[in-house]
Amino acid sequence: MAGDSAVSSSSENSFDLQVLLEPWPEENCHVQRNRSQETSLRQRVYTFGNGESPFLMGKTAHDFFNDVQESLGSASTQQEYNRLLDFEGIS
């Protein structure tokens, strides 16, 4: 009988370990960032100046671009990232 309980206990532990060992998804692990397009966007934002352009919505270029980067960094899928980058990059 002790052997039977050890077998069932062992199989439960094996299952529990498998579940615990499954990889935990990292934030944005599946989003490939487009550094080239982000750099181009950054350069365009900084050419608008510090708050003098209506395109910056009253923010400094630095603050505006930080908001853009935060938005891009929060994308949970590649499709969302691409959509945000395309939206921000409209000229």
PDB file with one MODEL, atoms N, CA, C and O in Angstrom:
MODEL        1
ATOM      1  N   MET A   1       0.818  -1.195   0.000  1.00  0.00           N
ATOM      2  CA  MET A   1       0.000   0.000   0.000  1.00  0.00           C
ATOM      3  C   MET A   1       0.861   1.259   0.000  1.00  0.00           C
ATOM      4  O   MET A   1       0.544   2.244  -0.667  1.00  0.00           O
ATOM      5  N   ALA A   2       1.934   1.212   0.743  1.00  0.00           N
ATOM      6  CA  ALA A   2       2.805   2.373   0.770  1.00  0.00           C
ATOM      7  C   ALA A   2       3.348   2.659  -0.622  1.00  0.00           C
ATOM      8  O   ALA A   2       3.534   3.814  -1.004  1.00  0.00           O
ATOM      9  N   GLY A   3       3.606   1.567  -1.393  1.00  0.00           N
ATOM     10  CA  GLY A   3       4.091   1.731  -2.751  1.00  0.00           C
ATOM     11  C   GLY A   3       3.057   2.386  -3.641  1.00  0.00           C
ATOM     12  O   GLY A   3       3.398   3.202  -4.497  1.00  0.00           O
ATOM     13  N   ASP A   4       1.759   2.026  -3.443  1.00  0.00           N
ATOM     14  CA  ASP A   4       0.699   2.620  -4.253  1.00  0.00           C
ATOM     15  C   ASP A   4       0.587   4.122  -4.016  1.00  0.00           C
ATOM     16  O   ASP A   4       0.445   4.889  -4.969  1.00  0.00           O
ATOM     17  N   SER A   5       0.648   4.543  -2.775  1.00  0.00           N
ATOM     18  CA  SER A   5       0.541   5.974  -2.491  1.00  0.00           C
ATOM     19  C   SER A   5       1.762   6.712  -3.017  1.00  0.00           C
ATOM     20  O   SER A   5       1.665   7.869  -3.426  1.00  0.00           O
ATOM     21  N   ALA A   6       2.906   6.046  -3.007  1.00  0.00           N
ATOM     22  CA  ALA A   6       4.115   6.685  -3.529  1.00  0.00           C
ATOM     23  C   ALA A   6       4.003   6.872  -5.030  1.00  0.00           C
ATOM     24  O   ALA A   6       4.471   7.876  -5.567  1.00  0.00           O
ATOM     25  N   VAL A   7       3.382   5.906  -5.723  1.00  0.00           N
ATOM     26  CA  VAL A   7       3.236   6.013  -7.171  1.00  0.00           C
ATOM     27  C   VAL A   7       2.298   7.157  -7.521  1.00  0.00           C
ATOM     28  O   VAL A   7       2.627   7.979  -8.376  1.00  0.00           O
ATOM     29  N   SER A   8       1.124   7.229  -6.872  1.00  0.00           N
ATOM     30  CA  SER A   8       0.186   8.298  -7.196  1.00  0.00           C
ATOM     31  C   SER A   8       0.763   9.648  -6.792  1.00  0.00           C
ATOM     32  O   SER A   8       0.589  10.639  -7.502  1.00  0.00           O
ATOM     33  N   SER A   9       1.440   9.690  -5.667  1.00  0.00           N
ATOM     34  CA  SER A   9       2.061  10.926  -5.221  1.00  0.00           C
ATOM     35  C   SER A   9       3.136  11.353  -6.208  1.00  0.00           C
ATOM     36  O   SER A   9       3.263  12.533  -6.536  1.00  0.00           O
ATOM     37  N   SER A  10       3.903  10.384  -6.674  1.00  0.00           N
ATOM     38  CA  SER A  10       4.972  10.676  -7.612  1.00  0.00           C
ATOM     39  C   SER A  10       4.412  11.177  -8.934  1.00  0.00           C
ATOM     40  O   SER A  10       4.980  12.096  -9.524  1.00  0.00           O
ATOM     41  N   SER A  11       3.308  10.599  -9.421  1.00  0.00           N
ATOM     42  CA  SER A  11       2.740  11.055 -10.687  1.00  0.00           C
ATOM     43  C   SER A  11       2.146  12.457 -10.537  1.00  0.00           C
ATOM     44  O   SER A  11       2.239  13.264 -11.461  1.00  0.00           O
ATOM     45  N   GLU A  12       1.547  12.751  -9.407  1.00  0.00           N
ATOM     46  CA  GLU A  12       1.028  14.100  -9.182  1.00  0.00           C
ATOM     47  C   GLU A  12       2.174  15.102  -9.142  1.00  0.00           C
ATOM     48  O   GLU A  12       2.081  16.183  -9.723  1.00  0.00           O
ATOM     49  N   ASN A  13       3.240  14.747  -8.463  1.00  0.00           N
ATOM     50  CA  ASN A  13       4.383  15.650  -8.392  1.00  0.00           C
ATOM     51  C   ASN A  13       4.998  15.867  -9.769  1.00  0.00           C
ATOM     52  O   ASN A  13       5.435  16.969 -10.100  1.00  0.00           O
ATOM     53  N   SER A  14       5.025  14.802 -10.566  1.00  0.00           N
ATOM     54  CA  SER A  14       5.572  14.918 -11.908  1.00  0.00           C
ATOM     55  C   SER A  14       4.742  15.902 -12.733  1.00  0.00           C
ATOM     56  O   SER A  14       5.293  16.751 -13.432  1.00  0.00           O
ATOM     57  N   PHE A  15       3.421  15.785 -12.650  1.00  0.00           N
ATOM     58  CA  PHE A  15       2.545  16.701 -13.370  1.00  0.00           C
ATOM     59  C   PHE A  15       2.725  18.127 -12.855  1.00  0.00           C
ATOM     60  O   PHE A  15       2.838  19.069 -13.639  1.00  0.00           O
ATOM     61  N   ASP A  16       2.750  18.277 -11.538  1.00  0.00           N
ATOM     62  CA  ASP A  16       2.924  19.601 -10.942  1.00  0.00           C
ATOM     63  C   ASP A  16       4.235  20.225 -11.407  1.00  0.00           C
ATOM     64  O   ASP A  16       4.288  21.417 -11.709  1.00  0.00           O
ATOM     65  N   LEU A  17       5.276  19.430 -11.461  1.00  0.00           N
ATOM     66  CA  LEU A  17       6.574  19.952 -11.899  1.00  0.00           C
ATOM     67  C   LEU A  17       6.532  20.372 -13.364  1.00  0.00           C
ATOM     68  O   LEU A  17       7.118  21.391 -13.731  1.00  0.00           O
ATOM     69  N   GLN A  18       5.854  19.607 -14.195  1.00  0.00           N
ATOM     70  CA  GLN A  18       5.751  19.973 -15.608  1.00  0.00           C
ATOM     71  C   GLN A  18       5.054  21.322 -15.764  1.00  0.00           C
ATOM     72  O   GLN A  18       5.481  22.162 -16.557  1.00  0.00           O
ATOM     73  N   VAL A  19       3.992  21.520 -15.012  1.00  0.00           N
ATOM     74  CA  VAL A  19       3.261  22.788 -15.093  1.00  0.00           C
ATOM     75  C   VAL A  19       4.139  23.927 -14.611  1.00  0.00           C
ATOM     76  O   VAL A  19       4.174  24.997 -15.219  1.00  0.00           O
ATOM     77  N   LEU A  20       4.851  23.691 -13.514  1.00  0.00           N
ATOM     78  CA  LEU A  20       5.703  24.743 -12.965  1.00  0.00           C
ATOM     79  C   LEU A  20       6.890  25.064 -13.865  1.00  0.00           C
ATOM     80  O   LEU A  20       7.388  26.190 -13.859  1.00  0.00           O
ATOM     81  N   LEU A  21       7.342  24.089 -14.631  1.00  0.00           N
ATOM     82  CA  LEU A  21       8.517  24.294 -15.474  1.00  0.00           C
ATOM     83  C   LEU A  21       8.182  24.890 -16.843  1.00  0.00           C
ATOM     84  O   LEU A  21       9.088  25.203 -17.616  1.00  0.00           O
ATOM     85  N   GLU A  22       6.901  25.048 -17.147  1.00  0.00           N
ATOM     86  CA  GLU A  22       6.538  25.671 -18.413  1.00  0.00           C
ATOM     87  C   GLU A  22       7.055  27.106 -18.419  1.00  0.00           C
ATOM     88  O   GLU A  22       6.968  27.809 -17.413  1.00  0.00           O
ATOM     89  N   PRO A  23       7.592  27.533 -19.556  1.00  0.00           N
ATOM     90  CA  PRO A  23       8.151  28.888 -19.606  1.00  0.00           C
ATOM     91  C   PRO A  23       7.073  29.944 -19.403  1.00  0.00           C
ATOM     92  O   PRO A  23       5.968  29.831 -19.933  1.00  0.00           O
ATOM     93  N   TRP A  24       7.404  30.951 -18.642  1.00  0.00           N
ATOM     94  CA  TRP A  24       6.500  32.073 -18.408  1.00  0.00           C
ATOM     95  C   TRP A  24       6.769  33.104 -19.491  1.00  0.00           C
ATOM     96  O   TRP A  24       7.919  33.496 -19.686  1.00  0.00           O
ATOM     97  N   PRO A  25       5.746  33.550 -20.197  1.00  0.00           N
ATOM     98  CA  PRO A  25       5.996  34.505 -21.287  1.00  0.00           C
ATOM     99  C   PRO A  25       6.545  35.822 -20.744  1.00  0.00           C
ATOM    100  O   PRO A  25       6.008  36.401 -19.800  1.00  0.00           O
ATOM    101  N   GLU A  26       7.622  36.271 -21.366  1.00  0.00           N
ATOM    102  CA  GLU A  26       8.188  37.556 -20.985  1.00  0.00           C
ATOM    103  C   GLU A  26       7.435  38.654 -21.728  1.00  0.00           C
ATOM    104  O   GLU A  26       6.895  38.432 -22.811  1.00  0.00           O
ATOM    105  N   GLU A  27       7.410  39.824 -21.138  1.00  0.00           N
ATOM    106  CA  GLU A  27       6.716  40.942 -21.763  1.00  0.00           C
ATOM    107  C   GLU A  27       7.379  41.279 -23.092  1.00  0.00           C
ATOM    108  O   GLU A  27       8.596  41.448 -23.169  1.00  0.00           O
ATOM    109  N   ASN A  28       6.571  41.372 -24.123  1.00  0.00           N
ATOM    110  CA  ASN A  28       7.030  41.731 -25.466  1.00  0.00           C
ATOM    111  C   ASN A  28       8.078  40.780 -26.026  1.00  0.00           C
ATOM    112  O   ASN A  28       8.876  41.179 -26.873  1.00  0.00           O
ATOM    113  N   CYS A  29       8.094  39.517 -25.565  1.00  0.00           N
ATOM    114  CA  CYS A  29       9.106  38.584 -26.051  1.00  0.00           C
ATOM    115  C   CYS A  29       8.876  38.233 -27.514  1.00  0.00           C
ATOM    116  O   CYS A  29       9.802  37.762 -28.174  1.00  0.00           O
ATOM    117  N   HIS A  30       7.692  38.442 -28.035  1.00  0.00           N
ATOM    118  CA  HIS A  30       7.399  38.072 -29.405  1.00  0.00           C
ATOM    119  C   HIS A  30       7.235  39.289 -30.316  1.00  0.00           C
ATOM    120  O   HIS A  30       6.728  39.165 -31.430  1.00  0.00           O
ATOM    121  N   VAL A  31       7.656  40.449 -29.853  1.00  0.00           N
ATOM    122  CA  VAL A  31       7.559  41.664 -30.669  1.00  0.00           C
ATOM    123  C   VAL A  31       8.958  42.033 -31.145  1.00  0.00           C
ATOM    124  O   VAL A  31       9.854  42.297 -30.343  1.00  0.00           O
ATOM    125  N   GLN A  32       9.128  42.046 -32.460  1.00  0.00           N
ATOM    126  CA  GLN A  32      10.409  42.423 -33.060  1.00  0.00           C
ATOM    127  C   GLN A  32      10.382  43.917 -33.326  1.00  0.00           C
ATOM    128  O   GLN A  32       9.626  44.389 -34.176  1.00  0.00           O
ATOM    129  N   ARG A  33      11.202  44.660 -32.603  1.00  0.00           N
ATOM    130  CA  ARG A  33      11.199  46.115 -32.765  1.00  0.00           C
ATOM    131  C   ARG A  33      11.937  46.513 -34.034  1.00  0.00           C
ATOM    132  O   ARG A  33      12.935  45.896 -34.406  1.00  0.00           O
ATOM    133  N   ASN A  34      11.439  47.541 -34.687  1.00  0.00           N
ATOM    134  CA  ASN A  34      12.043  48.077 -35.899  1.00  0.00           C
ATOM    135  C   ASN A  34      12.866  49.298 -35.497  1.00  0.00           C
ATOM    136  O   ASN A  34      12.380  50.428 -35.531  1.00  0.00           O
ATOM    137  N   ARG A  35      14.111  49.054 -35.116  1.00  0.00           N
ATOM    138  CA  ARG A  35      14.976  50.137 -34.617  1.00  0.00           C
ATOM    139  C   ARG A  35      15.211  51.209 -35.670  1.00  0.00           C
ATOM    140  O   ARG A  35      15.297  52.393 -35.345  1.00  0.00           O
ATOM    141  N   SER A  36      15.314  50.806 -36.916  1.00  0.00           N
ATOM    142  CA  SER A  36      15.559  51.768 -37.987  1.00  0.00           C
ATOM    143  C   SER A  36      14.398  52.755 -38.106  1.00  0.00           C
ATOM    144  O   SER A  36      14.609  53.965 -38.185  1.00  0.00           O
ATOM    145  N   GLN A  37      13.185  52.235 -38.118  1.00  0.00           N
ATOM    146  CA  GLN A  37      12.022  53.123 -38.248  1.00  0.00           C
ATOM    147  C   GLN A  37      11.832  53.959 -36.987  1.00  0.00           C
ATOM    148  O   GLN A  37      11.418  55.116 -37.070  1.00  0.00           O
ATOM    149  N   GLU A  38      12.132  53.382 -35.808  1.00  0.00           N
ATOM    150  CA  GLU A  38      12.038  54.156 -34.567  1.00  0.00           C
ATOM    151  C   GLU A  38      13.049  55.299 -34.561  1.00  0.00           C
ATOM    152  O   GLU A  38      12.734  56.404 -34.120  1.00  0.00           O
ATOM    153  N   THR A  39      14.259  55.038 -35.048  1.00  0.00           N
ATOM    154  CA  THR A  39      15.290  56.079 -35.105  1.00  0.00           C
ATOM    155  C   THR A  39      14.882  57.178 -36.070  1.00  0.00           C
ATOM    156  O   THR A  39      15.055  58.362 -35.781  1.00  0.00           O
ATOM    157  N   SER A  40      14.345  56.790 -37.210  1.00  0.00           N
ATOM    158  CA  SER A  40      13.875  57.770 -38.184  1.00  0.00           C
ATOM    159  C   SER A  40      12.764  58.636 -37.590  1.00  0.00           C
ATOM    160  O   SER A  40      12.749  59.854 -37.767  1.00  0.00           O
ATOM    161  N   LEU A  41      11.847  57.998 -36.890  1.00  0.00           N
ATOM    162  CA  LEU A  41      10.758  58.723 -36.238  1.00  0.00           C
ATOM    163  C   LEU A  41      11.309  59.694 -35.195  1.00  0.00           C
ATOM    164  O   LEU A  41      10.863  60.838 -35.105  1.00  0.00           O
ATOM    165  N   ARG A  42      12.274  59.234 -34.414  1.00  0.00           N
ATOM    166  CA  ARG A  42      12.892  60.087 -33.391  1.00  0.00           C
ATOM    167  C   ARG A  42      13.515  61.326 -34.028  1.00  0.00           C
ATOM    168  O   ARG A  42      13.342  62.438 -33.529  1.00  0.00           O
ATOM    169  N   GLN A  43      14.232  61.136 -35.118  1.00  0.00           N
ATOM    170  CA  GLN A  43      14.877  62.267 -35.779  1.00  0.00           C
ATOM    171  C   GLN A  43      13.841  63.265 -36.297  1.00  0.00           C
ATOM    172  O   GLN A  43      14.042  64.476 -36.207  1.00  0.00           O
ATOM    173  N   ARG A  44      12.734  62.753 -36.839  1.00  0.00           N
ATOM    174  CA  ARG A  44      11.681  63.653 -37.320  1.00  0.00           C
ATOM    175  C   ARG A  44      11.045  64.425 -36.183  1.00  0.00           C
ATOM    176  O   ARG A  44      10.757  65.614 -36.321  1.00  0.00           O
ATOM    177  N   VAL A  45      10.820  63.752 -35.047  1.00  0.00           N
ATOM    178  CA  VAL A  45      10.230  64.432 -33.884  1.00  0.00           C
ATOM    179  C   VAL A  45      11.152  65.541 -33.401  1.00  0.00           C
ATOM    180  O   VAL A  45      10.697  66.644 -33.098  1.00  0.00           O
ATOM    181  N   TYR A  46      12.453  65.250 -33.330  1.00  0.00           N
ATOM    182  CA  TYR A  46      13.382  66.260 -32.832  1.00  0.00           C
ATOM    183  C   TYR A  46      13.571  67.425 -33.805  1.00  0.00           C
ATOM    184  O   TYR A  46      13.996  68.504 -33.391  1.00  0.00           O
ATOM    185  N   THR A  47      13.265  67.227 -35.084  1.00  0.00           N
ATOM    186  CA  THR A  47      13.357  68.363 -36.010  1.00  0.00           C
ATOM    187  C   THR A  47      12.212  69.346 -35.818  1.00  0.00           C
ATOM    188  O   THR A  47      12.295  70.492 -36.260  1.00  0.00           O
ATOM    189  N   PHE A  48      11.137  68.904 -35.159  1.00  0.00           N
ATOM    190  CA  PHE A  48      10.011  69.800 -34.886  1.00  0.00           C
ATOM    191  C   PHE A  48      10.351  70.829 -33.810  1.00  0.00           C
ATOM    192  O   PHE A  48       9.647  71.831 -33.682  1.00  0.00           O
ATOM    193  N   GLY A  49      11.388  70.614 -33.050  1.00  0.00           N
ATOM    194  CA  GLY A  49      11.777  71.561 -32.013  1.00  0.00           C
ATOM    195  C   GLY A  49      11.152  71.226 -30.677  1.00  0.00           C
ATOM    196  O   GLY A  49      10.548  70.167 -30.507  1.00  0.00           O
ATOM    197  N   ASN A  50      11.297  72.123 -29.746  1.00  0.00           N
ATOM    198  CA  ASN A  50      10.815  71.904 -28.387  1.00  0.00           C
ATOM    199  C   ASN A  50       9.525  72.650 -28.122  1.00  0.00           C
ATOM    200  O   ASN A  50       9.535  73.772 -27.615  1.00  0.00           O
ATOM    201  N   GLY A  51       8.413  72.020 -28.468  1.00  0.00           N
ATOM    202  CA  GLY A  51       7.113  72.582 -28.154  1.00  0.00           C
ATOM    203  C   GLY A  51       6.617  73.655 -29.090  1.00  0.00           C
ATOM    204  O   GLY A  51       5.538  74.206 -28.874  1.00  0.00           O
ATOM    205  N   GLU A  52       7.370  73.965 -30.118  1.00  0.00           N
ATOM    206  CA  GLU A  52       6.965  75.021 -31.034  1.00  0.00           C
ATOM    207  C   GLU A  52       6.048  74.506 -32.139  1.00  0.00           C
ATOM    208  O   GLU A  52       5.395  75.293 -32.824  1.00  0.00           O
ATOM    209  N   SER A  53       5.999  73.199 -32.312  1.00  0.00           N
ATOM    210  CA  SER A  53       5.184  72.627 -33.376  1.00  0.00           C
ATOM    211  C   SER A  53       3.859  72.107 -32.829  1.00  0.00           C
ATOM    212  O   SER A  53       3.829  71.482 -31.769  1.00  0.00           O
ATOM    213  N   PRO A  54       2.769  72.360 -33.542  1.00  0.00           N
ATOM    214  CA  PRO A  54       1.479  71.816 -33.082  1.00  0.00           C
ATOM    215  C   PRO A  54       1.460  70.285 -33.122  1.00  0.00           C
ATOM    216  O   PRO A  54       0.641  69.660 -32.448  1.00  0.00           O
ATOM    217  N   PHE A  55       2.353  69.680 -33.903  1.00  0.00           N
ATOM    218  CA  PHE A  55       2.414  68.223 -33.981  1.00  0.00           C
ATOM    219  C   PHE A  55       2.875  67.582 -32.674  1.00  0.00           C
ATOM    220  O   PHE A  55       2.614  66.405 -32.428  1.00  0.00           O
ATOM    221  N   LEU A  56       3.555  68.356 -31.846  1.00  0.00           N
ATOM    222  CA  LEU A  56       4.058  67.827 -30.570  1.00  0.00           C
ATOM    223  C   LEU A  56       3.053  68.015 -29.441  1.00  0.00           C
ATOM    224  O   LEU A  56       3.323  67.640 -28.300  1.00  0.00           O
ATOM    225  N   MET A  57       1.915  68.584 -29.748  1.00  0.00           N
ATOM    226  CA  MET A  57       0.818  68.759 -28.783  1.00  0.00           C
ATOM    227  C   MET A  57       1.261  69.461 -27.502  1.00  0.00           C
ATOM    228  O   MET A  57       0.880  69.064 -26.400  1.00  0.00           O
ATOM    229  N   GLY A  58       2.074  70.514 -27.661  1.00  0.00           N
ATOM    230  CA  GLY A  58       2.491  71.316 -26.527  1.00  0.00           C
ATOM    231  C   GLY A  58       3.582  70.696 -25.665  1.00  0.00           C
ATOM    232  O   GLY A  58       3.914  71.237 -24.611  1.00  0.00           O
ATOM    233  N   LYS A  59       4.139  69.584 -26.089  1.00  0.00           N
ATOM    234  CA  LYS A  59       5.199  68.917 -25.319  1.00  0.00           C
ATOM    235  C   LYS A  59       6.547  69.214 -25.940  1.00  0.00           C
ATOM    236  O   LYS A  59       6.642  69.632 -27.094  1.00  0.00           O
ATOM    237  N   THR A  60       7.585  68.991 -25.158  1.00  0.00           N
ATOM    238  CA  THR A  60       8.922  69.073 -25.738  1.00  0.00           C
ATOM    239  C   THR A  60       9.116  67.855 -26.620  1.00  0.00           C
ATOM    240  O   THR A  60       8.415  66.856 -26.466  1.00  0.00           O
ATOM    241  N   ALA A  61      10.059  67.930 -27.540  1.00  0.00           N
ATOM    242  CA  ALA A  61      10.339  66.795 -28.417  1.00  0.00           C
ATOM    243  C   ALA A  61      10.726  65.573 -27.582  1.00  0.00           C
ATOM    244  O   ALA A  61      10.321  64.450 -27.884  1.00  0.00           O
ATOM    245  N   HIS A  62      11.505  65.803 -26.543  1.00  0.00           N
ATOM    246  CA  HIS A  62      11.946  64.714 -25.664  1.00  0.00           C
ATOM    247  C   HIS A  62      10.750  64.037 -24.997  1.00  0.00           C
ATOM    248  O   HIS A  62      10.648  62.810 -25.013  1.00  0.00           O
ATOM    249  N   ASP A  63       9.852  64.817 -24.414  1.00  0.00           N
ATOM    250  CA  ASP A  63       8.677  64.253 -23.741  1.00  0.00           C
ATOM    251  C   ASP A  63       7.743  63.548 -24.729  1.00  0.00           C
ATOM    252  O   ASP A  63       7.202  62.483 -24.431  1.00  0.00           O
ATOM    253  N   PHE A  64       7.563  64.150 -25.899  1.00  0.00           N
ATOM    254  CA  PHE A  64       6.698  63.552 -26.898  1.00  0.00           C
ATOM    255  C   PHE A  64       7.247  62.196 -27.339  1.00  0.00           C
ATOM    256  O   PHE A  64       6.504  61.219 -27.430  1.00  0.00           O
ATOM    257  N   PHE A  65       8.553  62.142 -27.612  1.00  0.00           N
ATOM    258  CA  PHE A  65       9.134  60.882 -28.074  1.00  0.00           C
ATOM    259  C   PHE A  65       9.146  59.836 -26.964  1.00  0.00           C
ATOM    260  O   PHE A  65       8.990  58.646 -27.239  1.00  0.00           O
ATOM    261  N   ASN A  66       9.329  60.261 -25.711  1.00  0.00           N
ATOM    262  CA  ASN A  66       9.233  59.303 -24.594  1.00  0.00           C
ATOM    263  C   ASN A  66       7.841  58.679 -24.539  1.00  0.00           C
ATOM    264  O   ASN A  66       7.709  57.484 -24.274  1.00  0.00           O
ATOM    265  N   ASP A  67       6.804  59.475 -24.786  1.00  0.00           N
ATOM    266  CA  ASP A  67       5.439  58.946 -24.821  1.00  0.00           C
ATOM    267  C   ASP A  67       5.264  57.936 -25.956  1.00  0.00           C
ATOM    268  O   ASP A  67       4.611  56.905 -25.794  1.00  0.00           O
ATOM    269  N   VAL A  68       5.862  58.254 -27.107  1.00  0.00           N
ATOM    270  CA  VAL A  68       5.789  57.343 -28.249  1.00  0.00           C
ATOM    271  C   VAL A  68       6.481  56.026 -27.911  1.00  0.00           C
ATOM    272  O   VAL A  68       5.941  54.952 -28.176  1.00  0.00           O
ATOM    273  N   GLN A  69       7.679  56.107 -27.323  1.00  0.00           N
ATOM    274  CA  GLN A  69       8.419  54.892 -26.962  1.00  0.00           C
ATOM    275  C   GLN A  69       7.655  54.062 -25.936  1.00  0.00           C
ATOM    276  O   GLN A  69       7.642  52.834 -26.014  1.00  0.00           O
ATOM    277  N   GLU A  70       7.028  54.718 -24.989  1.00  0.00           N
ATOM    278  CA  GLU A  70       6.237  54.009 -23.983  1.00  0.00           C
ATOM    279  C   GLU A  70       5.073  53.272 -24.648  1.00  0.00           C
ATOM    280  O   GLU A  70       4.769  52.128 -24.311  1.00  0.00           O
ATOM    281  N   SER A  71       4.443  53.938 -25.578  1.00  0.00           N
ATOM    282  CA  SER A  71       3.333  53.334 -26.306  1.00  0.00           C
ATOM    283  C   SER A  71       3.807  52.122 -27.108  1.00  0.00           C
ATOM    284  O   SER A  71       3.167  51.070 -27.086  1.00  0.00           O
ATOM    285  N   LEU A  72       4.921  52.271 -27.810  1.00  0.00           N
ATOM    286  CA  LEU A  72       5.462  51.161 -28.595  1.00  0.00           C
ATOM    287  C   LEU A  72       5.893  50.009 -27.688  1.00  0.00           C
ATOM    288  O   LEU A  72       5.704  48.841 -28.030  1.00  0.00           O
ATOM    289  N   GLY A  73       6.470  50.338 -26.538  1.00  0.00           N
ATOM    290  CA  GLY A  73       6.929  49.311 -25.605  1.00  0.00           C
ATOM    291  C   GLY A  73       5.803  48.537 -24.948  1.00  0.00           C
ATOM    292  O   GLY A  73       6.016  47.435 -24.443  1.00  0.00           O
ATOM    293  N   SER A  74       4.607  49.105 -24.950  1.00  0.00           N
ATOM    294  CA  SER A  74       3.485  48.418 -24.309  1.00  0.00           C
ATOM    295  C   SER A  74       2.718  47.518 -25.274  1.00  0.00           C
ATOM    296  O   SER A  74       1.768  46.846 -24.872  1.00  0.00           O
ATOM    297  N   ALA A  75       3.124  47.499 -26.540  1.00  0.00           N
ATOM    298  CA  ALA A  75       2.442  46.646 -27.530  1.00  0.00           C
ATOM    299  C   ALA A  75       2.624  45.181 -27.146  1.00  0.00           C
ATOM    300  O   ALA A  75       3.737  44.730 -26.876  1.00  0.00           O
ATOM    301  N   SER A  76       1.518  44.449 -27.127  1.00  0.00           N
ATOM    302  CA  SER A  76       1.580  43.043 -26.713  1.00  0.00           C
ATOM    303  C   SER A  76       1.715  42.085 -27.890  1.00  0.00           C
ATOM    304  O   SER A  76       2.016  40.908 -27.694  1.00  0.00           O
ATOM    305  N   THR A  77       1.500  42.565 -29.098  1.00  0.00           N
ATOM    306  CA  THR A  77       1.650  41.722 -30.276  1.00  0.00           C
ATOM    307  C   THR A  77       2.416  42.476 -31.349  1.00  0.00           C
ATOM    308  O   THR A  77       2.518  43.702 -31.310  1.00  0.00           O
ATOM    309  N   GLN A  78       2.952  41.734 -32.306  1.00  0.00           N
ATOM    310  CA  GLN A  78       3.663  42.359 -33.415  1.00  0.00           C
ATOM    311  C   GLN A  78       2.720  43.225 -34.233  1.00  0.00           C
ATOM    312  O   GLN A  78       3.106  44.301 -34.691  1.00  0.00           O
ATOM    313  N   GLN A  79       1.503  42.773 -34.417  1.00  0.00           N
ATOM    314  CA  GLN A  79       0.518  43.534 -35.189  1.00  0.00           C
ATOM    315  C   GLN A  79       0.225  44.878 -34.517  1.00  0.00           C
ATOM    316  O   GLN A  79       0.147  45.907 -35.188  1.00  0.00           O
ATOM    317  N   GLU A  80       0.064  44.866 -33.201  1.00  0.00           N
ATOM    318  CA  GLU A  80      -0.200  46.114 -32.484  1.00  0.00           C
ATOM    319  C   GLU A  80       1.002  47.049 -32.570  1.00  0.00           C
ATOM    320  O   GLU A  80       0.838  48.251 -32.780  1.00  0.00           O
ATOM    321  N   TYR A  81       2.212  46.503 -32.409  1.00  0.00           N
ATOM    322  CA  TYR A  81       3.435  47.307 -32.515  1.00  0.00           C
ATOM    323  C   TYR A  81       3.523  47.963 -33.898  1.00  0.00           C
ATOM    324  O   TYR A  81       3.772  49.163 -34.009  1.00  0.00           O
ATOM    325  N   ASN A  82       3.317  47.163 -34.946  1.00  0.00           N
ATOM    326  CA  ASN A  82       3.396  47.694 -36.311  1.00  0.00           C
ATOM    327  C   ASN A  82       2.347  48.773 -36.552  1.00  0.00           C
ATOM    328  O   ASN A  82       2.630  49.785 -37.193  1.00  0.00           O
ATOM    329  N   ARG A  83       1.137  48.557 -36.040  1.00  0.00           N
ATOM    330  CA  ARG A  83       0.073  49.548 -36.196  1.00  0.00           C
ATOM    331  C   ARG A  83       0.451  50.855 -35.502  1.00  0.00           C
ATOM    332  O   ARG A  83       0.274  51.935 -36.066  1.00  0.00           O
ATOM    333  N   LEU A  84       0.974  50.755 -34.274  1.00  0.00           N
ATOM    334  CA  LEU A  84       1.375  51.960 -33.538  1.00  0.00           C
ATOM    335  C   LEU A  84       2.520  52.681 -34.238  1.00  0.00           C
ATOM    336  O   LEU A  84       2.524  53.908 -34.340  1.00  0.00           O
ATOM    337  N   LEU A  85       3.482  51.914 -34.715  1.00  0.00           N
ATOM    338  CA  LEU A  85       4.631  52.522 -35.389  1.00  0.00           C
ATOM    339  C   LEU A  85       4.194  53.184 -36.691  1.00  0.00           C
ATOM    340  O   LEU A  85       4.662  54.276 -37.012  1.00  0.00           O
ATOM    341  N   ASP A  86       3.308  52.540 -37.442  1.00  0.00           N
ATOM    342  CA  ASP A  86       2.791  53.146 -38.670  1.00  0.00           C
ATOM    343  C   ASP A  86       2.011  54.415 -38.374  1.00  0.00           C
ATOM    344  O   ASP A  86       2.138  55.408 -39.091  1.00  0.00           O
ATOM    345  N   PHE A  87       1.194  54.386 -37.304  1.00  0.00           N
ATOM    346  CA  PHE A  87       0.411  55.558 -36.930  1.00  0.00           C
ATOM    347  C   PHE A  87       1.306  56.719 -36.546  1.00  0.00           C
ATOM    348  O   PHE A  87       1.076  57.850 -36.976  1.00  0.00           O
ATOM    349  N   GLU A  88       2.327  56.451 -35.740  1.00  0.00           N
ATOM    350  CA  GLU A  88       3.242  57.509 -35.300  1.00  0.00           C
ATOM    351  C   GLU A  88       4.107  58.014 -36.449  1.00  0.00           C
ATOM    352  O   GLU A  88       4.527  59.171 -36.447  1.00  0.00           O
ATOM    353  N   GLY A  89       4.373  57.161 -37.421  1.00  0.00           N
ATOM    354  CA  GLY A  89       5.266  57.518 -38.503  1.00  0.00           C
ATOM    355  C   GLY A  89       4.597  58.198 -39.682  1.00  0.00           C
ATOM    356  O   GLY A  89       5.256  58.531 -40.667  1.00  0.00           O
ATOM    357  N   ILE A  90       3.284  58.407 -39.587  1.00  0.00           N
ATOM    358  CA  ILE A  90       2.592  59.079 -40.695  1.00  0.00           C
ATOM    359  C   ILE A  90       3.132  60.485 -40.839  1.00  0.00           C
ATOM    360  O   ILE A  90       3.185  61.257 -39.882  1.00  0.00           O
ATOM    361  N   SER A  91       3.531  60.796 -42.058  1.00  0.00           N
ATOM    362  CA  SER A  91       4.080  62.147 -42.263  1.00  0.00           C
ATOM    363  C   SER A  91       3.168  62.999 -43.094  1.00  0.00           C
ATOM    364  O   SER A  91       3.480  64.160 -43.360  1.00  0.00           O
TER     365      SER A  91
ENDMDL
END
